[in-house]
């Protein structure tokens, strides 16, 4: 019987809800970004199922969802003001100029940091 590896989130299970939320969110971000390690651009863009789902598409969609929940929902700015797609389906396609990747690769830190800032205002 397999077991899941220990996670850093286990260290916050008895902490206040905000600390738990931030730890779980950080862990999910890390796991999604780790899925891209060692893959070529062609591999992250390849669809293995009959849909728009690709690893890159999932990263774009996760970034979109964070911006909806932690920017649109908290600040009440429109998606147009934020500069994100109007619908979830659109988050999987296109160039995704609305995802400001840090120079040199290394994941999707900028939207995550923005989300943290909006959470901090709650």
Buried (B, 14 or more C-beta within 10 A) or exposed (E): EEEEEEBEBEEBEEEEEEEBBBBBBBBEBBEBBEEBEEEEEEEBEEEEEEEEEBBBBBBBBBBBBBBBBBBBEBEEBEBEEBEBBEEEEBBBEEEBEBBBBEEEEEBBEEBBEBBBEBBEEE
